[in-house]
Amino acid sequence: MSLERSLYEAMLRMRMVEETIAAIYPDREIRSPTHLYIGQEGVAAGVCAALGRQDVVAANYRSHGWYLAKGGSLRAMVDELFGRATGCSGGWGGSMHLIDVDAGVMGTSAIVGGGMSHAVGSALADRILGRAQVSVAVFGDGAVEEGPWHECLNFASLKRLPVVFVCENNLWAAFSPLKDRQPPVEIHERMKAYGIPSELVDGNDALAVHRAAAVAADRARRGHGPSLIECSTYRWLEHCGPNDDVAQGFRPAEELEGWKARCPILRMRSLVTDEEDRSIRAAVMREIEDALAHARRAPWPEPSWKPAYYEV
Ligand SMILES: Cc1ncc(C[n+]2csc(CCOP(=O)(O)OP(=O)(O)O)c2C)c(N)n1
């Protein structure tokens, strides 16, 4: 399969899964707060296509896309959203706490910037154990305002750890625009202070993201240390939940419309045939229906349940 087709398929799959989640959210079968990734799919698709299954991704609460792009089980994710025992976190974690160790989804965290320290810790473990893996730390522009952001960049640079830092700069942290939160210095430019090579890419261009991620992952694998990729992108829906938030008056409608015109999936539509598009959509829809049916008949967790690693 061509790279273009696999990126298109990965993005469309994320979009269709999340559109389904948004559509059924009001029915209250989904038992957790849900931060949708719609609009940002180019970043996860581009980065994950440059990784192997053994490589690790640690991300934040807006991570259905990352979990799916890295190869996490859709059934286990939907079961988790429904709060069922067969969910990837046993039904106790919800949308913000996804994990699939076999697929290299180390975990997603509700703590802004929390996934960064998980990825850096994983890279340190790889170094100590002599494993040739790459750890990807995914975070939003809001994480740049957190203490661990500095600590993780500093430590990873000092130890030349095999980490790829991926900043999804979607210009907003909940209801606050970037310009009201940070000085006007581009995030990737701040990497000079840490001695970390960095690049700004169009996050809605999955091929450009892929190119940058492949270079950064190769650098990490060859022992040349961390890199940072700042991906400019935009979330289409409200911070948390299935709705548009323009009517709330925080985000200008023109800003959202401008970014919708730069949809990462539409951008690659001409690279697949109508027949391929139809067949991808049909296969994904079957997969989604299977996952929903599985979640609806899955058992609820026992109150006494503990995660498998609890006894270690
Ligand atoms: C350490 C910490 N501080 C504050 C919060 C509250 N909080 C939840 S989401 C969010 C905005 C983060 O925005 P960003 O990192 O840009 O990611 P985005 O939601 O835009 O994907 C904040 C401040 C939190 N979860 N964790």
The ligand as a Tripos MOL2 file, in Angstrom:
@<TRIPOS>MOLECULE
LIG
   26    27     1     0     0
SMALL
NO_CHARGES

@<TRIPOS>ATOM
      1 C1         -1.2900   19.9080   35.0830 C.3       1 LIG1
      2 C2         -2.6430   20.3400   34.5920 C.ar      1 LIG1
      3 N1         -2.9830   21.6420   34.6500 N.ar      1 LIG1
      4 C3         -4.2040   22.0500   34.2070 C.ar      1 LIG1
      5 C4         -5.0990   21.1360   33.6930 C.ar      1 LIG1
      6 C5         -6.4670   21.6110   33.1930 C.3       1 LIG1
      7 N2         -6.4990   21.5530   31.7240 N.ar      1 LIG1
      8 C6         -7.0970   20.5170   31.0920 C.ar      1 LIG1
      9 S1         -6.9880   20.6570   29.4450 S.2       1 LIG1
     10 C7         -6.1680   22.1180   29.5280 C.ar      1 LIG1
     11 C8         -5.7450   22.8350   28.2660 C.3       1 LIG1
     12 C9         -4.5220   22.2670   27.6510 C.3       1 LIG1
     13 O1         -4.3770   22.7300   26.3270 O.3       1 LIG1
     14 P1         -3.3330   22.1260   25.3270 P.3       1 LIG1
     15 O2         -2.1730   21.5460   26.0660 O.co2     1 LIG1
     16 O3         -3.0090   23.1840   24.3320 O.co2     1 LIG1
     17 O4         -4.0690   20.9030   24.6300 O.3       1 LIG1
     18 P2         -5.4160   20.8680   23.7640 P.3       1 LIG1
     19 O5         -6.5440   20.6600   24.7420 O.co2     1 LIG1
     20 O6         -5.4940   22.1460   23.0110 O.co2     1 LIG1
     21 O7         -5.2940   19.6740   22.8780 O.co2     1 LIG1
     22 C10        -5.9720   22.4910   30.8520 C.ar      1 LIG1
     23 C11        -5.2780   23.7110   31.2930 C.3       1 LIG1
     24 C12        -4.7040   19.7730   33.6710 C.ar      1 LIG1
     25 N3         -5.5040   18.8020   33.1870 N.pl3     1 LIG1
     26 N4         -3.4660   19.4080   34.0830 N.ar      1 LIG1
@<TRIPOS>BOND
     1     1     2 1
     2     2     3 ar
     3     2    26 ar
     4     3     4 ar
     5     4     5 ar
     6     5     6 1
     7     5    24 ar
     8     6     7 1
     9     7     8 ar
    10     7    22 ar
    11     8     9 ar
    12     9    10 ar
    13    10    11 1
    14    10    22 ar
    15    11    12 1
    16    12    13 1
    17    13    14 1
    18    14    15 2
    19    14    16 1
    20    14    17 1
    21    17    18 1
    22    18    19 2
    23    18    20 1
    24    18    21 1
    25    22    23 1
    26    24    25 1
    27    24    26 ar
@<TRIPOS>SUBSTRUCTURE
     1 LIG1         1 GROUP 0 **** ****
